[in-house]
Amino acid sequence: MLLGAQLRRLRRERNITPEEAGHAIRASHAKISRLELGRVSFKERDVADLLTLYGLTDPDQRTTLLDLARQANAPGWWHKFNDVLPHWFEVYVGLEEAASVIRTYELQFVPGLLQSPDYARAVILLGNAGAPEDEISRRLDLRMRRQERLTGPDAVRLWAVVDEAALRRPIGGNKVMRGQIEHLIEATANPNVTVQIVPFDRGGHSAAGGPFTILRFEETELPDVVYLEQLTSALYLDKPEESDAYRQVMNTLCVEARPATATRAYLEEILSDLE
């Protein structure tokens, strides 16, 4: 999807039609549309031909995009969870794996990357109450596997803004919530994890539209992607005019929330209320 967005941008900057682009790689304009939406696999030769057609000669930029084409075709670790991973969320997991910075706002649940196993299981059961135990376990394994992005030499930088409601709602009961709050306290000790809380006493705030996530990538040529999850689908926004609005809201949220330096004390206060 990221590569497709870049190819679309380059094509439009050169005022080249999808029909002309398709002719260059011996394909139809419909295939160009599917490539630009990230819905079909990429042939490295086709990408190289399109980059030449679009006038991209800088070797570093070409290398970045050709590397991205190779990555797009390589199966990720999450593919083995295809039985419990919807296609629309599979895209997100791939982006999450590639991101260098993730900024997220949540108001109903603790963000997935920060969920304890018991809390994650309780959340999964909310939407899959009738599922067999092995399916629930598979979904839980997937969520825990995603959390490996927070560790290691290439750990992602996570900045989460969480509404107090998500921390007060007793998902799974008080015992599960105590474990979750303790898990969050431990997570805030990681140098690559920042957590801020929007307390009840702030009243209304700028994120009136609901939760969202912004993914940023190390390659400066790649745009930020905004992820908006819906009940049975998701939206991915990569146009600057769209992502800029969400960045502004996220920045405002960080100002409205309690400072990160106060998070641990606030979590300990919530924890004491659960006794």
Protein Blocks (a to p, Z undefined) as FASTA:
>chain_A
ZZmmmmmmmmmmnopafklmmmmnopafklmmmmmnopaccdfklmmmmmmmnopabfkl
mmmmmmmmmmmmpccfklmmmmmmcfklmmmmmmmmmpmbdcdddfkbccfklccfklmm
mmmmmmmmmpcfklmmmmmmmmmmmmmmmgcjklccddddddfklmmpcghijklmmmmm
mmmmmmmmpmkbccddddfklopafklnopcdddddfblkbccddddddfkbccddfbfk
lmmmmmmmmmmmmmmpccfklmmmmmmmmmmmmZZ
